């Protein structure tokens, strides 16, 4: 059974920082591209950042330079360090695991991030 469990969300003031974690089980973590997506109220889910099995990273323009994605294959965990948070970063953040050879996606349940102005 595949599980992606996010943690680290919460309420923070604008300019503050948070670190999200996503612990994966039931998959060969090191072979998956891991990602963070977010969905704000009334908006579609959007990509925040991804990191491939080889460590290559990709960021949305809106977070580049403020957010950093990283992974620890020994702990089956992916992180998202979020600095200089803005109210527009408020959303539910979802962890994603993607296995490119089969085109399979797995999703976590999400963690709420709220940035107050």
N, C-alpha and C positions, 0 to 999 in steps of 0.2 A: 504494500500500500504506500503510495507516494504522499508525502506530507511536506508542505512548505509552511513554516511557522514564522511569521514576522513578529518583531518586537522593537521597542524603542520609540514609538510614536508618542505624541503628547502635545501639550500647549506650550508655546514659546513666544517670546516677544520678538518683534521684527529686529533683525540684526543678530539674533541668537543662532545657536547651533544645536543640532540633534544628530545622533547616529542611529540609523536603522540596522537591524540584523535580520537575517532570514536563515533559519536552520532547516536543512533539507534532509529527508530520509526516504528510503525506498527507491533511490535512483543512484546511478553511477555519477556522482556529483561532478567529478573532474572532467567528464566528457560533455557536460552540458554548458551551453551558453546561458549565463544567468543575467537577469535583468530586473530593473525596477520600473514600474509604470505607476501612473497616478490618475485619479479621476476626481475632479472637483464637481460640486453639485451642479446639475444641469449641463454638464459637459461630457464629451467622450473621453474614454480612457486614452491616455497618451504616454508615449515612451519618455522615460526620464534618462535612463542610462543602461547600458549593457556591457558585459564583460565576457569574452569568449573563453574557451577552454585553454587557450594559449595566452590569455591575459590581455588581449586587445580590447580597448575600450571605445565606447561611443556615447556621446552625450547629446541631449536636446540643447538647442542653442540657448534656451531660456535658463539653463542651469550650468552651462559650461563655465568653468572657472570658479564656481561656488560649491559644486557637489563633486564628490569623489567616490567612485565605485571600486570595491576591492573584493577579493575572495580569499578564503583560506581552505584549500582543498583537504587539509588534514582534519579540519573541523566541520567539513561539509556546510560551510556558512559563507554567505555573501553579505557585504556591508554597503551602506550608503551613508557617507559622511556629508552632512548638509550644513554649510556655513552661510553666513550673511542671509539668513532666511528673510523672505518677504511675505506680506499677506497673500500675494497671489500664488504662493507655494502651498497654501492650504488645500488639502485634498486627502483622500484615502490612498495610501501607497500600497501597491501590490507587488509581491515578489513573483518572478516568473522563471521557470526553467524550460529551456528549449533544447531538444535533441535534434540537431540538424539532419543527420542521416535518415531519420524517420519522419521528420517534420512534426514531432509531438511537442505539445505545450502543456505545462502544468502551472497552476496558479495557487497562490496562498489566499488566505481569507482577507487580508488587508489590515493595515494599521492606520489610524487617523493621525494626521499631522495638522495642527491648527496654529497659525502664526497671527498673533494679534498686532495691531498697529499702535 
